[in-house]
Amino acid sequence: LACKRKYHPLERKVRNIKYGEEETDWWSLELWGRDAEYASRFVTKGARIGVTGSVIMDSWQDRNTGENRTRHKILVKHLDILESRAEAELRRGNKGQYGGGGNNYAGGGNDD
């Protein structure tokens, strides 16, 4: 999951951040069950999604270096697609061809 940081104009001034120099945070998502199946069928790279869940931290020891490692991830409880089928087709470059492709979602929900 990529999240673009948005800055208040005053914060930009204090931090000396120019317009267009936003930062992106990357989060790993962990999905299970029906949401995982739904995401694998309908979510593609660049899709706008909304997630509800918990931020958790994984810890492990690196096999090669023996160093302790950690990373944060989001344990997803619910996932929504925040773009229409037409928007998804435009994003993928299939302008106006939303008849094919197998994506038969209508704004979320599982009807399986």
Secondary structure, 3 states (H helix, E strand, C coil): CEEECCCCHHHHHHHCCCCCCCCEEECEEECCHHHHHHHHHHCCCCCCEEEEEEEEEEEEECCCCCCEEEEEEEEEEEEEECCCHHHHHHHHCCCCCCCCCCCCCCCCCCCC
